Amino acid sequence: MPWLLPTRSLFWRAFLTFWGAMAIILVCGMLFTATVAWYRINSLDGLNPASLTHDARQVARNHGMKGLERWVEAMDRRYSALKIYVLDARDTEILGRTLPARTHDWLAAYRAATDRSTQADYLQPDPAGERVSWWQPQRLDLPDGSQLLMLFLPFDSSHWEVLGLSPVALALLLFALAVTAPLCWALTRHVTAPLTQLRQATHALAAGRLDAQTPPKLAGRKDELGLLARDFNAMADRLKALVDTREQLLHNIAHELRSPLARLRLAAELARRKDERQDMQLDRIERECERLDTLVGNTLRLARLGAQPEPSDALDLAGVVSAVVDDARYEAGEHQVRILWDSPAPVPVTGDRDSLASAIENVLRNAVRFAPAHSAIRVRLLVGARDACLEIEDRGPGVPPADLESLFEPFFRTASGSKAPGSGAGLGLSIAQAAIAAHKGRISARNVSPQGLSVRMELPLLV
């Protein structure tokens, strides 16, 4: 498959759309998360761990455990970026909350401290608050003399922990849906809309409208759907041409059958009189029957050539031509016409011997029929790099230039050809064209000077 530019391939369009949406979600999600995290961090700027510790000690000393519980709950509601945990002597949080893993580590380090004097210095805050940090456990004294341990858990090291909060995760999910939904809809529409148009054209073709075509805008696309639309249009045109050809063929057959049938009917009517011309009428009936048999046989042969499988046998084209020329020389001798042919070295091609011989024979017999007496028909086989060219040239009257393109149509006969002795129904060259086309070859005709017609048949060589 030829390389397609990214914008001209459905794969690249889907690929770029997907990664474009991912990039938008990633960048906007990072900005949103960073904004929320920055807002929460800034919310701690107005708080001082020493002043909070001082307030907590006053509440614990004046109001006891119940007042301390109300103070912790109020602080949680007021500062979402700061968590305050107060533990009793059994390390149970007074509000019944579970301690995060990091606070467990701080608590274990605190319990492992053995130097009580160092521990006392560590726990006593400086009056100005300079030595108290968010990471220092602080002791609180209750009126009954028992002690509690207060831990701070600020939003400190990982700004991305905000992703663990359900409102932010929900907001990111909704944002991702808002970005991907229209992009997925646009991509799906980009693919399904042309397929709908192609489906409508297919239904029209199946309903018998052989002139059905895809919209020009769809056929003009540069991606795979545009290629499919152009292939569909080509298929529809080919199907219409085949159906038109079949209808024209049936019309021509009916027209060609009327004349011999009318002559048969007249000859049979005359033969019933049983006069001296009865034998002549019976001979005429026999000739018309032979003509009908030839017409039907050639028509069936033309139909079979269009339906036969692709030929696959290895043949020597020079040998096939030599056999046909040898048979045609008997008929040419009766017309006092010579056939000039020098058999070259073997020319290998892929094909069916019978259909190739039939094509060459129809062209050669047509040349013999129109060649004047005492003239020569030249048969030449030229071999190129990829093709073999067989050329049959006579010295007959030629064909009017306007009729050259129609020469290979079924039942077509020129004005001079229809009056020639032994003129057939006009199927010989059509059979030759069908046989050459089945071998993936080409056939053409041209007038030569000073007089004559040259028919050229080109066949691909066996690789």
C-alpha positions as CSV (number, residue, x, y, z in Angstrom):
1,M,0.0,0.0,0.0
2,P,1.5,3.4,-0.9
3,W,2.5,5.6,2.0
4,L,-0.1,8.1,2.9
5,L,0.4,11.5,4.6
6,P,-0.8,11.6,8.2
7,T,-3.8,13.8,7.4
8,R,-4.8,11.5,4.5
9,S,-5.1,8.3,6.5
10,L,-7.8,7.3,8.9
11,F,-5.3,5.6,11.1
12,W,-3.2,8.8,11.5
13,R,-6.3,10.8,12.1
14,A,-7.5,8.5,14.9
15,F,-4.0,8.3,16.3
16,L,-3.5,12.1,16.4
17,T,-7.0,12.7,17.7
18,F,-6.4,10.2,20.6
19,W,-3.1,11.7,21.6
20,G,-4.3,15.2,21.1
21,A,-7.1,14.5,23.6
22,M,-4.6,12.9,25.9
23,A,-2.3,15.9,25.8
24,I,-5.2,18.3,26.5
25,I,-6.3,16.2,29.4
26,L,-2.8,15.8,30.8
27,V,-1.8,19.5,30.5
28,C,-5.1,20.8,31.8
29,G,-5.2,18.2,34.6
30,M,-1.7,19.2,35.7
31,L,-2.6,22.8,35.7
32,F,-5.8,22.2,37.6
33,T,-4.1,19.9,40.2
34,A,-1.2,22.4,40.7
35,T,-3.7,25.2,41.1
36,V,-5.6,23.4,43.8
37,A,-2.5,22.2,45.6
38,W,-1.0,25.7,45.5
39,Y,-4.2,27.2,46.9
40,R,-4.2,24.7,49.7
41,I,-0.5,25.3,50.5
42,N,-1.1,29.0,50.6
43,S,-3.9,28.5,53.0
44,L,-1.2,27.6,55.7
45,D,0.6,30.8,55.3
46,G,-1.4,32.5,58.0
47,L,-0.9,29.7,60.5
48,N,1.9,29.4,63.1
49,P,2.6,26.0,64.7
50,A,3.7,27.8,67.9
51,S,0.5,29.8,68.2
52,L,-1.6,26.8,67.5
53,T,0.2,24.9,70.2
54,H,-0.3,27.8,72.6
55,D,-4.1,27.9,71.8
56,A,-4.4,24.1,72.2
57,R,-2.8,24.2,75.6
58,Q,-5.0,27.0,76.8
59,V,-8.1,25.1,75.6
60,A,-6.9,21.9,77.2
61,R,-6.1,23.6,80.5
62,N,-9.4,25.6,80.7
63,H,-12.0,23.4,79.1
64,G,-10.6,19.9,79.3
65,M,-11.1,17.0,76.9
66,K,-14.5,18.1,75.6
67,G,-13.3,21.6,74.8
68,L,-10.2,20.2,73.1
69,E,-12.4,18.0,70.9
70,R,-14.5,21.0,69.9
71,W,-11.4,23.0,69.1
72,V,-9.9,20.2,66.9
73,E,-13.2,19.8,65.0
74,A,-13.4,23.6,64.4
75,M,-9.8,23.7,63.2
76,D,-10.5,20.8,60.7
77,R,-13.6,22.6,59.4
78,R,-11.7,25.9,59.0
79,Y,-8.4,24.7,57.5
80,S,-8.8,21.8,55.0
81,A,-5.0,21.8,54.3
82,L,-4.1,21.0,57.9
83,K,-5.0,18.0,60.1
84,I,-4.6,18.0,63.9
85,Y,-4.5,14.7,65.7
86,V,-4.5,14.5,69.6
87,L,-3.5,11.2,71.2
88,D,-4.1,10.0,74.7
89,A,-1.8,7.8,76.8
90,R,-2.8,4.7,74.8
91,D,-2.1,6.5,71.5
92,T,-5.8,6.6,70.6
93,E,-7.0,9.7,68.8
94,I,-9.6,11.6,70.8
95,L,-12.0,11.9,67.8
96,G,-11.6,8.2,66.9
97,R,-9.8,8.9,63.6
98,T,-7.2,6.6,62.1
99,L,-3.7,8.0,62.0
100,P,-2.0,8.3,58.6
101,A,1.2,6.3,58.0
102,R,3.5,9.3,58.3
103,T,2.2,10.2,61.8
104,H,2.8,6.7,62.9
105,D,6.5,7.1,61.8
106,W,6.8,10.4,63.8
107,L,5.1,8.8,66.8
108,A,7.4,5.8,66.7
109,A,10.5,8.1,66.5
110,Y,9.2,10.1,69.4
111,R,8.5,7.0,71.5
112,A,12.0,5.7,70.7
113,A,13.7,8.7,72.1
114,T,15.5,7.8,75.4
115,D,17.1,11.0,76.4
116,R,14.4,12.6,78.5
117,S,16.2,15.9,78.9
118,T,16.7,16.1,75.1
119,Q,13.1,15.1,74.7
120,A,12.0,17.9,77.1
121,D,14.0,20.5,75.2
122,Y,12.6,19.2,72.0
123,L,9.0,19.4,73.2
124,Q,9.1,22.8,74.8
125,P,8.2,25.5,72.3
126,D,10.0,28.8,72.3
127,P,7.8,31.7,73.3
128,A,8.4,33.4,70.0
129,G,7.5,30.2,68.1
130,E,10.8,30.1,66.3
131,R,11.7,26.6,67.4
132,V,8.3,25.0,66.9
133,S,7.8,23.3,63.5
134,W,4.9,21.4,61.9
135,W,6.7,18.1,62.4
136,Q,7.2,18.3,66.2
137,P,4.8,16.5,68.5
138,Q,3.6,18.7,71.3
139,R,2.3,17.8,74.8
140,L,-1.0,19.1,76.2
141,D,-1.9,19.0,79.9
142,L,-5.4,18.4,81.0
143,P,-6.9,19.8,84.3
144,D,-6.8,16.3,85.9
145,G,-3.0,16.1,85.3
146,S,-3.1,13.7,82.4
147,Q,-1.1,14.4,79.3
148,L,-2.0,14.3,75.6
149,L,0.2,14.4,72.5
150,M,-0.7,16.7,69.6
151,L,0.5,16.0,66.0
152,F,0.2,18.3,63.0
153,L,-0.2,16.9,59.5
154,P,0.1,19.8,57.0
155,F,0.0,19.5,53.2
156,D,3.8,19.4,53.0
157,S,5.9,17.3,50.7
158,S,3.7,15.9,47.9
159,H,1.6,18.5,46.1
160,W,0.1,15.7,44.1
161,E,-1.6,14.1,47.1
162,V,-4.6,16.3,46.1
163,L,-5.3,13.6,43.5
164,G,-6.4,11.3,46.3
165,L,-9.3,13.6,47.3
166,S,-12.6,12.5,45.8
167,P,-13.9,15.9,44.7
168,V,-10.7,16.7,42.7
169,A,-10.7,13.2,41.2
170,L,-14.3,13.6,40.2
171,A,-13.6,17.0,38.7
172,L,-10.7,15.5,36.6
173,L,-12.9,12.7,35.4
174,L,-15.6,15.1,34.3
175,F,-13.1,17.3,32.6
176,A,-11.7,14.2,30.7
177,L,-15.2,13.3,29.6
178,A,-15.8,16.8,28.5
179,V,-12.7,16.7,26.3
180,T,-13.0,13.2,24.9
181,A,-16.7,13.2,24.2
182,P,-16.8,15.9,21.5
183,L,-13.5,14.6,20.0
184,C,-14.9,11.0,19.9
185,W,-18.2,12.3,18.4
186,A,-16.3,14.3,15.7
187,L,-14.1,11.3,14.8
188,T,-17.1,8.9,14.7
189,R,-19.0,11.3,12.6
190,H,-16.0,11.7,10.3
191,V,-16.2,8.0,9.6
192,T,-19.9,7.1,9.8
193,A,-21.2,9.9,7.7
194,P,-19.4,8.8,4.6
195,L,-20.3,5.2,5.3
196,T,-23.9,6.2,5.5
197,Q,-23.6,7.9,2.1
198,L,-21.9,4.9,0.6
199,R,-24.6,2.6,2.1
200,Q,-27.3,4.8,0.5
201,A,-25.5,4.6,-2.9
202,T,-25.2,0.8,-2.5
203,H,-28.9,0.5,-1.8
204,A,-29.7,2.6,-4.9
205,L,-27.4,0.4,-7.0
206,A,-29.0,-2.8,-5.6
207,A,-32.5,-1.3,-6.4
208,G,-31.6,-1.1,-10.1
209,R,-30.4,2.5,-10.3
210,L,-27.2,1.8,-12.3
211,D,-26.3,5.5,-12.4
212,A,-25.9,5.6,-8.6
213,Q,-22.8,7.5,-7.5
214,T,-21.3,8.6,-4.2
215,P,-21.4,12.4,-3.5
216,P,-18.5,14.2,-5.2
217,K,-17.3,15.5,-1.9
218,L,-16.9,12.0,-0.6
219,A,-15.2,10.8,-3.8
220,G,-12.8,13.7,-3.5
221,R,-11.5,12.7,-0.1
222,K,-7.8,11.7,0.1
223,D,-8.2,9.0,2.7
224,E,-9.3,5.4,2.6
225,L,-13.0,6.3,2.5
226,G,-12.3,8.5,-0.6
227,L,-10.5,5.5,-2.2
228,L,-13.5,3.3,-1.4
229,A,-15.9,5.8,-2.8
230,R,-13.9,6.1,-6.1
231,D,-13.7,2.3,-6.3
232,F,-17.5,2.1,-5.8
233,N,-18.1,4.7,-8.6
234,A,-15.8,2.7,-10.9
235,M,-17.6,-0.5,-10.0
236,A,-21.0,1.2,-10.7
237,D,-19.8,2.6,-14.0
238,R,-18.4,-0.8,-15.0
239,L,-21.6,-2.6,-14.0
240,K,-23.7,-0.1,-15.9
241,A,-21.5,-0.5,-19.0
242,L,-21.8,-4.3,-18.7
243,V,-25.5,-4.2,-18.4
244,D,-25.8,-1.7,-21.3
245,T,-23.6,-4.0,-23.3
246,R,-25.7,-7.0,-22.5
247,E,-28.9,-5.2,-23.4
248,Q,-27.3,-4.0,-26.7
249,L,-26.1,-7.5,-27.4
250,L,-29.6,-8.9,-26.9
251,H,-31.0,-6.2,-29.1
252,N,-28.4,-6.9,-31.8
253,I,-29.0,-10.7,-31.6
254,A,-32.7,-10.2,-31.9
255,H,-32.1,-7.9,-34.9
256,E,-29.7,-10.4,-36.5
257,L,-32.0,-13.3,-36.0
258,R,-35.0,-11.6,-37.7
259,S,-33.4,-11.5,-41.1
260,P,-32.5,-15.3,-41.5
261,L,-35.8,-16.2,-39.8
262,A,-37.7,-14.1,-42.3
263,R,-35.8,-15.7,-45.1
264,L,-36.5,-19.2,-43.6
265,R,-40.2,-18.4,-43.4
266,L,-40.3,-17.2,-47.0
267,A,-38.2,-20.2,-48.3
268,A,-40.5,-22.6,-46.4
269,E,-43.6,-21.0,-47.9
270,L,-42.1,-21.3,-51.4
271,A,-41.1,-24.9,-50.8
272,R,-44.7,-25.9,-50.0
273,R,-45.6,-25.1,-53.6
274,K,-43.6,-28.1,-54.8
275,D,-42.7,-26.6,-58.1
276,E,-39.4,-26.7,-60.0
277,R,-37.8,-24.4,-57.5
278,Q,-38.4,-26.6,-54.5
279,D,-34.8,-27.9,-54.4
280,M,-33.5,-24.4,-54.6
281,Q,-35.6,-23.3,-51.7
282,L,-34.5,-26.3,-49.6
283,D,-30.9,-25.4,-50.3
284,R,-31.7,-21.8,-49.2
285,I,-33.3,-23.2,-46.0
286,E,-30.1,-25.2,-45.3
287,R,-27.9,-22.2,-45.8
288,E,-30.0,-20.1,-43.4
289,C,-29.9,-22.8,-40.8
290,E,-26.1,-23.0,-41.0
291,R,-26.0,-19.2,-40.7
292,L,-28.2,-19.3,-37.6
293,D,-26.1,-22.1,-36.1
294,T,-22.9,-20.0,-36.7
295,L,-24.5,-16.9,-35.2
296,V,-25.7,-18.7,-32.1
297,G,-22.3,-20.5,-31.7
298,N,-20.3,-17.3,-32.0
299,T,-22.7,-15.5,-29.5
300,L,-22.2,-18.3,-27.0
301,R,-18.4,-18.3,-27.5
302,L,-18.4,-14.5,-26.9
303,A,-20.4,-15.0,-23.6
304,R,-18.2,-17.8,-22.4
305,L,-15.0,-15.7,-23.0
306,G,-16.3,-13.0,-20.6
307,A,-17.0,-15.6,-17.9
308,Q,-14.0,-17.9,-18.1
309,P,-11.3,-18.0,-15.4
310,E,-8.0,-16.3,-15.8
311,P,-5.7,-18.4,-18.0
312,S,-2.7,-19.9,-16.3
313,D,-1.0,-22.3,-18.8
314,A,2.5,-21.6,-20.1
315,L,2.3,-21.4,-24.0
316,D,4.6,-20.7,-26.9
317,L,2.9,-17.8,-28.7
318,A,5.0,-18.4,-31.8
319,G,3.8,-22.0,-32.0
320,V,0.2,-21.0,-31.6
321,V,0.5,-18.4,-34.4
322,S,2.3,-20.9,-36.7
323,A,-0.6,-23.5,-36.3
324,V,-3.2,-20.8,-37.1
325,V,-1.3,-19.5,-40.1
326,D,-0.9,-23.1,-41.5
327,D,-4.7,-23.6,-41.3
328,A,-5.5,-20.2,-42.7
329,R,-3.2,-20.7,-45.8
330,Y,-5.7,-23.2,-47.2
331,E,-8.5,-20.7,-47.3
332,A,-6.1,-17.9,-48.4
333,G,-5.1,-20.1,-51.4
334,E,-8.6,-20.2,-52.6
335,H,-8.7,-16.4,-52.6
336,Q,-5.3,-16.2,-54.3
337,V,-3.8,-14.4,-51.2
338,R,-0.4,-15.1,-49.7
339,I,0.3,-15.1,-45.9
340,L,3.9,-14.0,-45.1
341,W,5.0,-15.4,-41.8
342,D,8.5,-16.3,-40.5
343,S,8.3,-18.2,-37.2
344,P,10.7,-16.7,-34.6
345,A,12.2,-18.3,-31.6
346,P,9.7,-19.5,-28.9
347,V,7.9,-16.6,-27.1
348,P,6.6,-17.8,-23.7
349,V,3.2,-16.4,-22.5
350,T,0.6,-17.4,-20.0
351,G,-2.8,-18.2,-21.6
352,D,-5.3,-20.6,-22.9
353,R,-4.3,-22.2,-26.3
354,D,-7.8,-22.5,-27.7
355,S,-9.0,-19.0,-26.9
356,L,-5.7,-17.5,-28.1
357,A,-5.9,-19.5,-31.3
358,S,-9.5,-18.4,-31.8
359,A,-8.6,-14.7,-31.4
360,I,-5.7,-14.9,-33.9
361,E,-7.8,-17.0,-36.3
362,N,-10.7,-14.5,-36.3
363,V,-8.4,-11.6,-37.1
364,L,-6.5,-13.5,-39.8
365,R,-9.7,-14.8,-41.5
366,N,-11.1,-11.3,-41.4
367,A,-7.9,-10.1,-43.2
368,V,-8.2,-13.0,-45.8
369,R,-11.8,-12.1,-46.4
370,F,-11.1,-8.5,-47.3
371,A,-7.7,-8.8,-48.9
372,P,-7.7,-8.4,-52.7
373,A,-6.6,-11.2,-55.0
374,H,-2.9,-11.6,-55.6
375,S,-2.1,-9.6,-52.4
376,A,-0.1,-10.6,-49.3
377,I,-1.0,-10.6,-45.7
378,R,2.0,-9.9,-43.4
379,V,2.0,-11.5,-40.0
380,R,4.8,-10.4,-37.6
381,L,5.6,-11.2,-34.0
382,L,7.7,-8.6,-32.1
383,V,9.0,-9.2,-28.6
384,G,9.7,-6.3,-26.2
385,A,10.9,-6.1,-22.7
386,R,7.5,-7.0,-21.1
387,D,5.1,-7.6,-24.0
388,A,4.8,-9.6,-27.2
389,C,3.2,-7.8,-30.1
390,L,1.4,-9.8,-32.9
391,E,0.6,-7.6,-35.9
392,I,-1.6,-8.8,-38.8
393,E,-1.6,-6.4,-41.8
394,D,-3.6,-6.8,-45.0
395,R,-4.0,-4.7,-48.2
396,G,-7.8,-4.5,-48.2
397,P,-10.0,-1.4,-48.3
398,G,-9.3,-0.5,-44.7
399,V,-11.8,1.0,-42.3
400,P,-13.2,4.6,-42.2
401,P,-11.4,6.5,-39.4
402,A,-14.7,7.1,-37.7
403,D,-15.3,3.4,-37.4
404,L,-12.0,2.3,-36.0
405,E,-13.1,2.7,-32.3
406,S,-16.3,0.6,-33.0
407,L,-14.6,-2.1,-35.0
408,F,-14.4,-4.5,-32.0
409,E,-18.0,-4.0,-30.9
410,P,-20.4,-7.0,-31.3
411,F,-22.3,-7.1,-34.5
412,F,-20.6,-4.0,-35.8
413,R,-20.0,-4.0,-39.6
414,T,-18.7,-1.2,-41.7
415,A,-20.5,-0.1,-44.9
416,S,-17.9,-1.9,-47.0
417,G,-17.7,-4.9,-44.8
418,S,-21.5,-5.6,-44.8
419,K,-21.3,-5.9,-48.6
420,A,-18.3,-8.1,-48.8
421,P,-18.7,-11.7,-50.0
422,G,-19.0,-14.1,-47.1
423,S,-19.5,-11.3,-44.6
424,G,-20.4,-12.7,-41.2
425,A,-22.5,-11.2,-38.3
426,G,-19.8,-9.0,-37.0
427,L,-18.7,-11.1,-34.0
428,G,-15.2,-12.2,-35.1
429,L,-13.3,-9.2,-33.9
430,S,-15.4,-9.0,-30.8
431,I,-14.5,-12.6,-29.9
432,A,-10.8,-11.7,-30.6
433,Q,-11.0,-8.7,-28.3
434,A,-12.7,-10.7,-25.5
435,A,-10.0,-13.4,-25.7
436,I,-7.2,-10.9,-25.6
437,A,-8.7,-9.0,-22.7
438,A,-9.0,-12.3,-20.8
439,H,-5.2,-12.6,-21.2
440,K,-4.7,-9.1,-19.8
441,G,-3.7,-7.9,-23.3
442,R,-4.8,-5.1,-25.7
443,I,-6.0,-5.2,-29.2
444,S,-6.2,-2.2,-31.6
445,A,-6.6,-1.4,-35.3
446,R,-5.2,1.3,-37.6
447,N,-5.3,2.0,-41.3
448,V,-2.0,1.8,-43.2
449,S,-0.9,3.5,-46.3
450,P,-1.3,3.3,-49.2
451,Q,-4.1,0.9,-48.4
452,G,-4.9,-1.8,-45.8
453,L,-5.7,-2.5,-42.2
454,S,-3.3,-3.5,-39.4
455,V,-4.6,-5.2,-36.3
456,R,-2.2,-5.2,-33.3
457,M,-2.5,-7.7,-30.4
458,E,-0.3,-7.2,-27.3
459,L,0.1,-9.9,-24.7
460,P,2.3,-9.8,-21.5
461,L,5.3,-12.2,-21.5
462,L,5.6,-15.0,-19.1
463,V,7.8,-13.8,-16.2
